[in-house]
C-alpha cells in the first residue's frame, strides 16, 4: 500500500488541500489505521504548536542605554573627524600637476619609443618581404629573357653552322669531282 507523504498531511490538517487530494486522503484514512494514528499524532503536535505563546520582548534595560549614548557620541566624533580630514586634505592642483608632469612625460616618451620601434619593425619586415618577392619576380623575368636570348643565339649559331657545313659539303663535293685535265665546264656538269 502506498502511503501519502508527510508533506501532503499538513495542508490536509489545516484545510488547505484541494478537494481531489482531500477526497483521496479521506479514502486512504478509511483503509489505513497506521496513517490514521500518524494523523492524530500530527494533529496533537499542531495543536500544541498553536497553543505555544512567545514571551514578549523585554524593554532595554537602563545599563544598555548609557553605552548606546556613548557609542553614538563616538560615532559622531569619528564622522566629524573624517569630514574635517577630507576638507583639509584638498590637494593643491598646481603642485600636484608640477610633480606628476615630468613622470608622465617620461612614461609617455618610453611608451611612444616602444610603439615607434614596434611599427618600424613591422614596416621593415613588410618592406623586406615585398623586396624579396619583387627581387624573385625580377630574377625570374631576367632568367626567362636571358634564356630566350641565349636560345635565339644558339638557334642562329646552329643555322649558320648548318649553312657553313652545307657550303663546305658542296665545296668538298666540287673538290672531289675536280680533275685537273678536264675543263671547268665539264667538271661542273659532273
C-alpha positions in Angstrom: 0.0 0.0 0.0 1.3 3.4 -0.9 1.1 5.8 2.0 0.8 9.6 1.3 3.9 11.7 2.1 4.1 13.7 5.3 4.1 16.9 3.2 0.6 16.0 2.0 -0.8 15.7 5.5 0.0 19.3 6.7 -2.3 21.0 4.2 -5.0 18.4 5.0 -4.8 19.1 8.7 -5.2 22.9 8.2 -7.8 22.6 5.5 -5.6 23.9 2.7 -5.5 20.9 0.3 -7.6 20.9 -2.9 -10.8 18.8 -3.0 -9.4 15.9 -5.1 -6.4 15.5 -2.8 -8.7 15.8 0.3 -11.0 13.1 -1.1 -8.1 10.8 -1.9 -6.6 11.2 1.6 -10.0 10.5 3.3 -10.3 7.3 1.3 -6.8 6.3 2.3 -7.6 7.0 6.0 -10.7 4.8 5.9 -8.5 1.9 4.9 -5.2 2.6 6.7 -5.0 2.5 10.5 -1.3 3.4 10.6 -1.9 6.7 8.7 -4.9 7.5 11.0 -2.7 7.1 14.0 0.1 9.2 12.5 -2.5 11.9 11.5 -3.7 12.0 15.1 -0.1 12.5 16.3 0.4 15.3 13.8 -2.9 17.0 14.9 -1.8 16.9 18.5 1.6 18.3 17.6 0.0 21.1 15.5 -2.4 21.9 18.4 0.5 22.2 20.9 2.4 24.4 18.5 -0.7 26.7 18.0 -1.1 26.9 21.8 2.5 27.9 22.4 3.0 31.5 23.2 6.1 33.6 22.6 7.1 35.7 25.5 7.0 39.4 24.7 10.3 41.1 24.2 11.7 42.8 27.3 12.4 46.5 27.0 16.1 47.6 27.0 17.4 47.8 30.5 19.0 51.0 31.7 22.6 49.9 31.7 22.5 49.4 27.9 21.2 52.9 27.3 24.4 54.8 28.5 26.5 52.5 26.3 24.4 53.4 23.3 24.6 57.1 24.1 28.4 56.9 24.3 28.6 54.8 21.1 26.5 57.5 19.3 28.8 60.2 20.6 31.9 58.3 19.5 30.4 57.8 16.0 29.6 61.5 15.7 33.1 62.4 16.7 34.6 60.0 14.1 32.3 61.3 11.4 33.3 64.9 12.2 37.0 64.0 12.2 36.7 62.2 8.9 34.9 65.2 7.4 37.5 67.6 8.7 40.3 65.4 7.3 38.6 65.3 3.9 38.1 69.1 3.8 41.6 69.9 5.0 43.4 67.4 2.7 42.4 69.0 -0.6 45.5 68.8 -2.8 47.0 71.8 -4.4 46.3 71.1 -8.1 49.2 73.2 -9.4 51.7 71.5 -7.1 50.3 68.1 -7.9 50.5 68.9 -11.7 54.1 70.0 -11.3 55.0 66.8 -9.5 53.3 64.5 -11.9 54.0 66.1 -15.2 57.7 65.1 -15.5 56.9 61.5 -14.6 54.1 61.3 -17.1 56.3 62.8 -19.9 58.9 60.1 -19.2 56.4 57.3 -19.3 54.8 58.8 -22.5 58.3 59.0 -24.2 59.0 55.4 -23.3 55.7 54.2 -24.5 55.9 56.2 -27.7 59.5 54.9 -28.3 58.3 51.4 -27.9 55.4 52.0 -30.2 57.6 53.6 -32.9 60.1 50.7 -32.6 57.3 48.2 -33.0 55.9 50.0 -36.0 59.3 50.3 -37.6 59.9 46.6 -37.1 56.6 45.8 -38.7 57.2 48.1 -41.6 60.8 46.8 -42.1 59.6 43.2 -42.1 56.8 44.1 -44.7 59.3 46.0 -46.9 61.9 43.2 -46.8 59.2 40.7 -47.7 57.9 42.8 -50.5 61.5 43.5 -51.7 62.3 39.8 -51.7 59.2 39.0 -53.6 60.0 41.7 -56.2 63.6 40.5 -56.5 62.4 37.0 -57.1 60.0 38.2 -59.8 62.7 40.3 -61.4 65.2 37.4 -61.3 62.6 35.1 -62.8 61.8 37.6 -65.6 65.6 38.2 -66.2 66.2 34.5 -66.4 63.4 34.0 -68.9 64.7 36.9 -71.0 68.2 35.6 -70.9 67.0 32.1 -71.8 65.1 33.5 -74.8 68.2 35.5 -76.0 70.5 32.5 -75.5 68.1 30.2 -77.3 67.9 32.7 -80.2 71.7 33.0 -80.3 72.1 29.2 -80.2 69.5 28.8 -83.0 71.3 31.4 -85.1 74.6 29.7 -84.4 73.1 26.3 -85.4 71.6 27.8 -88.6 74.9 29.5 -89.5 76.8 26.3 -88.7 74.4 24.2 -90.8 74.7 26.7 -93.7 78.5 26.6 -93.4 78.5 22.8 -93.3 76.4 22.7 -96.4 78.7 25.0 -98.2 81.7 23.1 -97.0 80.0 19.9 -98.2 79.4 21.4 -101.6 82.9 22.6 -101.8 84.2 19.2 -100.8 81.9 17.7 -103.4 83.3 20.1 -106.0 86.8 19.4 -104.9 86.2 15.7 -105.1 84.9 16.0 -108.6 87.8 18.2 -109.8 90.2 16.7 -112.4 93.0 18.9 -113.5 92.8 17.6 -117.0 89.1 18.4 -117.6 87.9 21.9 -118.4 85.8 23.7 -115.8 82.5 23.5 -117.7 82.7 19.7 -117.9 83.6 19.4 -114.3 80.6 21.4 -113.0 78.2 19.1 -115.0 79.5 16.0 -113.3 
